[in-house]
Every structure is written in structure tokens, then in C-alpha cells.
Amino acid sequence: MKVLLISTYELGRQPFAVGLAAALIEGRGGEARCLDLSVDTLDDEEVQTADAIALWLPMFTATRIALAALPRIRQLNPEARLGAWGLYAPLNATALREHGVEFLGAAECEHYLAGFLMGQTGSPEEATAVALDRMEFEVPDRAGLPALDRYARLRMPDGTERVVGSTEATRGCKHVCRHCPVVPVYKGRFHVVPADIVMADVDQQVSAGAQHITFGDPDFFNGPGHARAVVEALHARHPGLSYDVTVKVEHLLAQRELLPVLQRTGCTLITSAVEALDERTLSFLDKGHSRADFVTAVELCRDNGLNLQPTFVAFTPWTTLESYADMLRTLGELDLVGNVSPIQLAIRLLIPRGSWLLDVPEVSDLVDDFDEALLGYPWKHPRPEMDALQREIEALVDADARADRHRSQTFEAIWDLASRYARRHAPGDARLHELPPLPARATIPYPSQSRGTAERSPPRSSWLCFESSSRLGVTLLAAPQLTPF
Ligand code: SF4
């Protein structure tokens, strides 16, 4: 039984879940083959000769690419059993079923997935498996995935680059931020991946050339004791290895005693989904932190020699010219311009199916009917100039990314654009018309592009950044065209 596992996109990383599914299929006596459309084109022969095919859908962009690829996959192989798994699979069941996808799984569903693909299970109940019980993990089998040096690298401030591997120490999240796609699936639960599995996965990637590990956990501090054990073990086994993690502001404050541990064990970057700096938006998103908490988190990271990379949902229905300018001004004052990927300043809230934001009357009253093409509920800002500003900033960021401009140059251009809008639409507020003094042009480590189809497909240059926080629910937007198939 030959099973083809297809990853379409996971932030330029080699996907943990695909390696895990491959290991489980091999364990059941199958032959697992892997394709990653973020670095390779669709291999017709692999598709034609597969008995079963599954697509990994951890995020919005991956789903868009998969839906575009499915007609071609079906045309090449009308007989194969089709499955999809990941946060966005059950949420987009209607669209996926229209393409003949039978299995729709999420959370700890890989055992069910493997059984379905191998033809060993397949009852209607098992074919939609949002599995929230603890599962038996295996060490991911990454042998069939593209080499690590074909994925995004970590670009260091001195211009050198590190080959990046990735793993997961936990899955799911114990929090329920309303805009987050983890929430409709995990509903406030998370699971620990045993430390010995994590270490074995790190070991095999170091052997394959990894110089840096990205922990893909939605929040690395959901299990602080486990997090500490994992990074201590990682550093003891691989003292020269660096790593990065995602931690929410609330946890940075509550677990501040762990920050020196991260610094000592090689953490080069902490991504934190700040999302907004105005209290009203933070309250609608139910983020569990305030603007003051964010400022404290910046100070704590700085005091501990850690690089904080905040991410934002810059445009929501509650964003105003004042709040947007305040966000820019605050980033300048906190000397964070070099820490923020410019695309973060263009991201517009997307409301996917199942979003807990729809429980908020201010949101449900605002959205139109679900749009299958958008994979979300369309909304318009009550002030049309805010939607126009978002579109212009998105275009500006994309153009600057193609030109490889420095983050601070793009930041200045964004401020100029926002100031022009303010002069036109808020002429009485002079504070919005002035550029704050920009700090030194320091830049923290950040991911480069993958070395696959991205190089042949220029529009993806900015795409790789678009979902830089979207495992956490941030989503965009316009749909750039990508045709790796
Ligand atoms: S945004 Fe982060 S902290 Fe909030 S529910 Fe999602 S993963 Fe958890």
C-alpha cells in the first residue's frame, strides 16, 4: 500500500505532522511517500501511483494551495482514497468534500488518518476525526521529506544563515483567544509530546544539518515544566544549537523565571502574538494581556538578552487611524522596528468558519455570509478609508519584500502612507502627521525564504511572511497565485 502525504505550506518549515503520519503508516506496513509543495512541484508519477493521498492543512494558506491542487490530483488519480488533516481540514469540510476528500481529521488524529489511508478503518465516524484524547506519539519519519537546507533559513544579524529544523513539544493550547483557529479544534486543551520523542526528532534533524530548531508549539509555555526539561535536554545534547519558540505575553510575565533558562540554552527568538495595542481590540480577541503587559514583556525579554518578535492583527473592524498610528509610534518608541516583520503591519483579520469571534455580537452583526472562495466570513470596516489603507500597506510591503528593503525603510514608508491618510481623514489630529524618531537600524534574526518553488515564483516572497503568526490565527487576505502543480 503506497500512501502519498502532501504538505502544501507550513511557514517554510519541514512539517512535523507529515513525518509523524509517515512513521505511523510505515508502522502499519505501508510505504509512505512525501511531497512538499512549498519547495517542490507536484510529481505526477507519485500521485498516479499512490493508493491513498492525504494533504496536511495546518493553516489558511496551506488550505488555499491544497484546494487549488486537488482538481489536478483527482485528475491524475481518480481512484486514490483522499484525506486531509490539520486545523483547517474539518473547518473547511464542505469545500474539501466537493473535491472528493473523505477523511477530515484534526488534533491528535494521525492514528485515525493512518488507518483510513491504509484501508484498515473507515467508518463514517472515523472519517471525521477531531481527536482530543492523548495519542501515542512516534518519532517522525522525515526521510521522505525534502532536505532541511531547501526550507527557510534563519538569517542572523551578521548576515550569516542557519539551516532550520522544526519540532513540536506540545500540540493545542490551553487558552481560548477568540480569533485563533486552534480554539475551535482544541477548545482549550493541549497535549505534551514526550521529551524523548522531541529529543530524538531534534537529534535526527541535527544529523541532517539543522543548526537551529523552531518549536512549532502554539504556545511553548503551556506546559512550563515540560518546556524547561526540553530546552535543558536540547542544550545539553547540542550546545551549539539555537532555537526559537512562540510564547504569549501573559506567559512571558507569569513564567518570567524561565526567561534566563531560555537565554542560557540557546533561544535566539521569541515570537509573541501581541495582535493589538488598544485595549478594546485586545478585549474582543480575549487575548489575556493588556498594552501595559506587552511593554513589561518587552522589558523582561530585553533584560534577559532575548529577542522578542511581536506579531499583530493590524487591521480589525475596531482599528482606527489613531490606534494604527499609536501602534507604529509605540513600536518606534520601544525600539522594536527591527523586531517586527513588515507584513505584520498589513495583516487583516480573517474570520474562519467556527471562529469564536462569531459569538461576539459586534462581530456577528458585521460579517457577511461565509465565502467558500475566501474560506472566511467577509467583513468591511465601518470606515472605508481603513480598508483602503490596509490594501495600500499590503501592496507596499509586498513591493518592499521583493526589493529586499530593510525593515526600517518599509516602516518609514508605512508611516508616511498612514500620515497621508491621517492628513486627509483626520486633519485635526497633528500627532498623526509626524514621524517619530526612528531608533538604530538593528535587526534580530528572522527567517529567509525557502529554496524551492519560492525562488521560481516571485509573488511568494511576501507570502512566506503572511502567516508568520497565523498558526495563532492571524490570517490574511488577498490570495496570491501560486502554481507548484
Ligand atoms: S492565540 Fe496563542 S495563546 Fe491564544 S489560543 Fe491561540 S495559540 Fe493559544
Boltz pocket constraint, residues with backbone or C-beta under 6 A from the ligand:
constraints:
  - pocket:
      binder: B
      contacts: [[A, 172], [A, 173], [A, 174], [A, 175], [A, 176], [A, 177], [A, 180], [A, 181], [A, 182], [A, 183], [A, 218], [A, 219], [A, 248], [A, 273], [A, 287], [A, 471], [A, 472], [A, 473]]
      max_distance: 6.0
